[in-house]
């Protein structure tokens, strides 16, 4: 029998699929679902907060930029627990059919400017372990984010001493 | 001061002696941050010397909420006023730190300490 390393090797894990209209009022429901699933997977309060925040920021960007705040769009959120090389993680996919954009042009702005807006991508890249944007065939964007259970802190190169604090969700 | 359709997120607004104290509560995200912003803009039209925003009951804030705070700070600077944040919860403070905006705000642990300044 092969040695297990913290979680089942290549175990097929079920995923959770959620859909929401491109309306901000539904953000709280998705946040609750992400927090609940991450909690069930044994993530710490800190990493739960990070997953929740990144998902919220991603969905807000889709509503604002992908659908130009039109409430007629649809957004799919897929949550899939994973195990890779003994590390437990959570994959969060955000799929939309809004306006697509060149993935290489999606980036955070200069944080030296004291002005509102343009912070979402910076936050996402700071708190998640892997972030990848892709254009979807047929229009829209796919965002794939990964957070590993044993990766608690925000990236030092992005945020200095920043950490999402522990707390109930 | 009359505030039409004050969002539930804005729990209380008190203005006295040139200081406006706004208490927010709950979760501040894209769904309600425009309402919070509108409330603050209305308050700032009266040009208070100080704007204090109590965040002690804010359990969650995303970048849209942070953007509202930044806009209020910019408006206060234009008029020569000051803005302070009160009782910033660890979760909200973390978002400010990630975005490196914590350096721009004067943060007070309690309302009493903010009022004493």
Interface residues (C-beta under 8 A of the other chain):
Chain A: X24 X25 X27 X28 X31 X49 X52 X53 X56 X57 X60 X63 X64 X111 X114 X115 X116 X117 X119 X120 X122 X123 X126 X127 X154 X158 X159 X160 X161 X162 X163 X164 X165 X166 X167
Chain B: X27 X29 X30 X31 X59 X60 X62 X63 X64 X66 X67 X68 X70 X71 X73 X74 X89 X90 X91 X93 X94 X95 X97 X98 X99 X100 X101 X104
